[in-house]
């Protein structure tokens, strides 16, 4: 067991006589002190060496810590830069998408407006054409009725008989001419007031039949 400072301070040597110490006791005590201090010096040196190793380890750890911090800082800067670039790209894509959507909507509205104008014009043209056809049908009907009325009046007048008398006689006798002149004309039904198709009237056409006309054709 190593000597403590108090033991060294309070140690008493065996005296030889009244003043002298025994040399062996002094030598033994000094040897013990020497051994203890050599052990302490060795322990101190070991602790110093371990402290140096620990200091080197600490410096390595601090260096690694600095490197890690630097890496974290660089990574943080890269992350911030990537985030900024991503935000810019997202805003750019969003703006492009909004512009494309606006263009599509505007084009669709313009096309719809153009189609509406075109359809309105076509509808107006069809309406005008329909009104024109109605007018033409009405005019044709009125003209046809006027023609029938004039034919009826002609058949009822004496001018027809006089005109027949002025024709070459041939094999037609005056008596037959008188019968034709006095005969009542065949009634021709007037066209339906609701008839709107002029083509049907044009296909039928006015027909006037005189009594005995078929016999006259046979006589010829």
Secondary structure as GFF3:
##gff-version 3
##sequence-region A 1 220
A	DSSP	alpha_helix	5	10	.	.	.	ID=ss1
A	DSSP	beta_strand	15	16	.	.	.	ID=ss2
A	DSSP	beta_strand	20	21	.	.	.	ID=ss3
A	DSSP	alpha_helix	23	156	.	.	.	ID=ss4
A	DSSP	alpha_helix	159	165	.	.	.	ID=ss5
A	DSSP	alpha_helix	174	182	.	.	.	ID=ss6
A	DSSP	alpha_helix	198	204	.	.	.	ID=ss7
A	DSSP	alpha_helix	213	219	.	.	.	ID=ss8
###
